[in-house]
Amino acid sequence: MIFYNKVVKNHIEDFLKQENNFFYNERDFQMHLASFLKDKNYYDNIFLEYSLPASILYLNTIDNSKIETDIRIDIVVEKDGYFYPIELKYKTKLVEKEGDFLERFGKKIVNIEFLKNQAAQNIGRYSFWKDVERLELVKKYFTPNIVAGFCIFMTNDKSYINTPKGASATFTMEVNKKHKGKLDWAGEVAESTKRKLPPIWLDNEYAIEKWDEVKNKGIEFYYTIVEV
């Protein structure tokens, strides 16, 4: 029996290291990665927005508050009957570049906002570890068909690498900080936030091993991969 989790991770890293990659939003990131993996002619199937009912998670959750209406995994690759789900997060800060352009429908659009200012880094950190939780639950339910999952985070906002202050400190993305068990907000947050973003539960221990850098269109990006 051969598992391909190392091969999949290597393919993802090969894609992320390419300096000619530039993504305007998360969907752009998703489509380019899927196309790259497809062009490898290595996988039996590649699925986008892989949907499954959230009800399958009831068997695995500690409380019902984190059950979602449905589950859509960004990319799933299949090889020899085994599956490898991939979740993406692409968080940006504002970049405006005069003189450069975006080409659409054969026309150059000049002086655009290359990247949007998404801000809300606290939500960005939470959503990354939420992806880890989601893949852990899905993997547990579909074992042994799912061998490994991968959560990817890419950003041009260096604040994600640093130790956060305030309520999102629990969801830090600093290197070698271990996460296991209950992850909840470290301080006071709005009641609406508590309802929409309840505690995360991780059965296994995870840590970001490293942040890698790549420069695209003269902009520094940072990325990391956590294997589930």
Solvent accessible surface area in square Angstrom, and as a share of the most:
residue,aa,sasa,rsa
1,M,182,0.81
2,I,118,0.60
3,F,99,0.41
4,Y,25,0.10
5,N,37,0.19
6,K,160,0.68
7,V,50,0.29
8,V,0,0.00
9,K,48,0.20
10,N,82,0.42
11,H,24,0.11
12,I,0,0.00
13,E,31,0.14
14,D,68,0.35
15,F,3,0.01
16,L,1,0.01
17,K,114,0.48
18,Q,57,0.26
19,E,122,0.55
20,N,127,0.65
21,N,14,0.07
22,F,19,0.08
23,F,2,0.01
24,Y,46,0.18
25,N,76,0.39
26,E,58,0.26
27,R,141,0.52
28,D,25,0.13
29,F,0,0.00
30,Q,5,0.02
31,M,96,0.43
32,H,85,0.38
33,L,0,0.00
34,A,8,0.06
35,S,57,0.37
36,F,44,0.18
37,L,0,0.00
38,K,141,0.60
39,D,103,0.53
40,K,77,0.33
41,N,140,0.72
42,Y,64,0.24
43,Y,25,0.10
44,D,81,0.42
45,N,67,0.34
46,I,48,0.24
47,F,66,0.28
48,L,68,0.34
49,E,60,0.27
50,Y,77,0.29
51,S,73,0.47
52,L,19,0.10
53,P,82,0.51
54,A,4,0.03
55,S,66,0.43
56,I,22,0.11
57,L,3,0.02
58,Y,110,0.42
59,L,144,0.72
60,N,31,0.16
61,T,24,0.14
62,I,114,0.58
63,D,51,0.26
64,N,104,0.54
65,S,73,0.47
66,K,12,0.05
67,I,36,0.18
68,E,52,0.24
69,T,138,0.80
70,D,52,0.27
71,I,1,0.01
72,R,136,0.50
73,I,3,0.01
74,D,21,0.11
75,I,0,0.00
76,V,3,0.02
77,V,0,0.00
78,E,27,0.12
79,K,33,0.14
80,D,81,0.42
81,G,42,0.40
82,Y,40,0.15
83,F,45,0.19
84,Y,0,0.00
85,P,2,0.01
86,I,0,0.00
87,E,6,0.03
88,L,0,0.00
89,K,30,0.13
90,Y,2,0.01
91,K,45,0.19
92,T,6,0.03
93,K,93,0.39
94,L,81,0.40
95,V,27,0.15
96,E,115,0.52
97,K,55,0.23
98,E,161,0.72
99,G,65,0.63
100,D,40,0.21
101,F,75,0.31
102,L,29,0.14
103,E,91,0.41
104,R,108,0.39
105,F,212,0.88
106,G,67,0.65
107,K,146,0.62
108,K,119,0.50
109,I,75,0.38
110,V,89,0.51
111,N,99,0.51
112,I,31,0.16
113,E,75,0.34
114,F,2,0.01
115,L,1,0.01
116,K,121,0.51
117,N,97,0.50
118,Q,73,0.32
119,A,49,0.38
120,A,54,0.42
121,Q,53,0.23
122,N,61,0.31
123,I,61,0.31
124,G,2,0.02
125,R,16,0.06
126,Y,5,0.02
127,S,21,0.13
128,F,1,0.00
129,W,1,0.00
130,K,21,0.09
131,D,5,0.02
132,V,0,0.00
133,E,2,0.01
134,R,35,0.13
135,L,1,0.00
136,E,8,0.04
137,L,10,0.05
138,V,2,0.01
139,K,57,0.24
140,K,92,0.39
141,Y,89,0.34
142,F,71,0.30
143,T,85,0.50
144,P,93,0.59
145,N,73,0.37
146,I,15,0.08
147,V,25,0.14
148,A,3,0.02
149,G,1,0.01
150,F,0,0.00
151,C,1,0.01
152,I,1,0.00
153,F,0,0.00
154,M,1,0.00
155,T,0,0.00
156,N,5,0.02
157,D,11,0.06
158,K,109,0.46
159,S,42,0.27
160,Y,2,0.01
161,I,36,0.18
162,N,83,0.43
163,T,89,0.52
164,P,12,0.07
165,K,190,0.80
166,G,54,0.52
167,A,21,0.16
168,S,5,0.03
169,A,38,0.29
170,T,39,0.23
171,F,0,0.00
172,T,2,0.01
173,M,0,0.00
174,E,46,0.21
175,V,60,0.34
176,N,110,0.57
177,K,96,0.41
178,K,133,0.57
179,H,5,0.02
180,K,123,0.52
181,G,27,0.26
182,K,105,0.45
183,L,9,0.05
184,D,50,0.26
185,W,25,0.09
186,A,63,0.49
187,G,37,0.36
188,E,162,0.73
189,V,29,0.17
190,A,62,0.48
191,E,109,0.49
192,S,48,0.31
193,T,31,0.18
194,K,87,0.37
195,R,170,0.62
196,K,159,0.67
197,L,34,0.17
198,P,13,0.08
199,P,33,0.21
200,I,0,0.00
201,W,65,0.23
202,L,3,0.02
203,D,76,0.39
204,N,84,0.43
205,E,95,0.43
206,Y,19,0.07
207,A,31,0.24
208,I,1,0.01
209,E,131,0.59
210,K,105,0.44
211,W,32,0.11
212,D,37,0.19
213,E,112,0.50
214,V,11,0.06
215,K,102,0.43
216,N,1,0.01
217,K,88,0.37
218,G,58,0.56
219,I,21,0.11
220,E,67,0.30
221,F,2,0.01
222,Y,18,0.07
223,Y,4,0.02
224,T,4,0.02
225,I,21,0.11
226,V,6,0.04
227,E,64,0.29
228,V,14,0.08
